[in-house]
Amino acid sequence: MPLDASPIDSNAWLAGFSDSDGHFSVRLSGCYGSDESQGRGRVQCVFTINQREIHKRTGDSCVPFMQKLADHFLCNLNYKTTMIDYFKGPAKLVVFFVQSDKSHHLVTSYFTKYPLMSSKHLNYLCYEKSLNYLGKRLTQEEISELRNIKGSMNNKRTEFT
């Protein structure tokens, strides 16, 4: 079948793709990332997808559809080379990071309309909850809440309901 050229937010294709290859994370930096109570910290919520630059089986470039995704989320497409064991050598990747405050609503509106169907949905819910902490000066209780959220995401997740 030919590549789907419809607008990103017109169907659930990206939700299925994200269930497989998407990643949601929450980062805490500054005093929020340590046990210090002085100073200012930063909360960063990130949605990202990375792909090989060239599809191994077909030889087609992944750049056009990855650029379309990056454009939709108002972020840049980046190129990187990394060593990945299961690629058995260096891999050229294309990646985008949705992390700016102006783009989070695009992520939440898409995944509200087209929910994820795997346990990654739980990571998305943590990401979405963490957006409420952006741009605020957090109390120790809020920092602790965010650390708990972060500590229950991705490979640290122990509950799947």
N, C-alpha and C positions, 0 to 999 in steps of 0.2 A: 504494500500500500504506500502511496506517496506520503510525505511528511504533512502533518496537519498545520496549516498556515492560519488557522483561526486565531482570534485574540486569546491571550493567555487566560483571561478571566471568563471565558465563554464556556468552558467545560472542565471536567475533573481530571484531565490528563496530568496536570502538574501535581495534583494530590497523589495520584498513583506513583508518579515518578519520585516524589518526595518521600513517600512511604518506603521506597527502596533506597534512595540516595541522598535524601535531605538530612539536615542535621540542625537541631535547635540547641542552643547553649546559653548559659548565663555566666558572665564573668564579673568578678568583684576585684577591684584594684584599690591601691592606696590603703588607708586604714580599714576599709571594708574587707580587704583580702587578708588581713592579719588580726591579731587580738588586741592591737593598740586601739585606744579610744580617742586619741588626739588626732587632729588633722582632718583632712577631707578625703573621702573615697569616691569611687565611681562605680556605677552599675552599668553593665553593658549587656544587652540582649541581642543575640545573633541568630539569624537563619542563614544557612549556607548550603550550597551544593557544589561538589567538584566532580569533574569528569575527565577522562583522558582526552587529550586534544584530538587524537585520531582514534576512531573506533577500531578496535583490534580486528574484528572479524570482517567488517565491510570496507575498511580503509577510508570511510567518510569522515569529514571533519565534524566535530561536535561544537565548534565555535559558533556557527550561525544560530543554533537554537539556544545555546548558553548565552549569547549576546542578547537574544530576544528576551530571555528571562531576566538578565541583568537590567536591560532597559525598562522592563515592566516594573521592576522593584527600585528603579532610580539609583542604581549603584554601578560600580565599575566591574568589568570582567578582568580578572587578573590571570597571569600565566605563571606557572611555577614548575620546576623540575624537582622531583623528590624520589628518594629510594623507598620503594614499597616491596616488602618481602614477596607478597603474592603476585607482583608483576615481574619478579625475578630480574631486577635491574632498575635503572632509572626510568621514571615515568614522567612524561610531559603532561601536565594537567592544566585545565582551565577551571577557574573557581570564582564565585562571587559571594560577597558577604553583605547581607542586609543588616545593617547595624545603626543606621542613622535614625534619629527620632522622626524625621519626615517620611520614612519608608515603612515603619512598623504597621501603620494602619493598612497598607497594601497587603501585608502578610496576613494580618488578622481578618480583613474583609474577605480575602480569598479562602482561607481555611475555615471561616465560618460558613461560607457558601458551599464549599466542597471539603468536608471533613476528612481527615486522615482515617484510615481503616485498620492500621496496625497499632502496636503498643507505642509507636512514635507519636500517636495522638496524645498520649500522656505527657510526653516531653513538650509537645506544643502547648498543652494546658499550663505547664510550669512556666514556659516562655511567656505566655500571655499574662499569667498572674504577675510575673516579675516586671512586666512593663509598667505596672502601677508604681514602682519604686524609682523610675527614671527621673533624674533631675531634682530629686529631693535630698535634703540633708537628713540622713537616717538616724533613728535612735538605735541604741544597742539591741533593743527587742526586734526592730525591723531588720537589722543586720543579721541577727540570729535566724529570723524567719527566712531570709534570702539564702543564707548558708544551708539551711535545711532543704529548701527547694532545690538549690544547686546540687546538694549531696544526694538527691533522690532521682537525678536525671541520668539518661543514657546508660552507660555501663555500670553505674552505681545504683540503678533502679532495682529494688527488691520486691516491690508491689506492682502488680499488673492489672489492677481493677480500679 
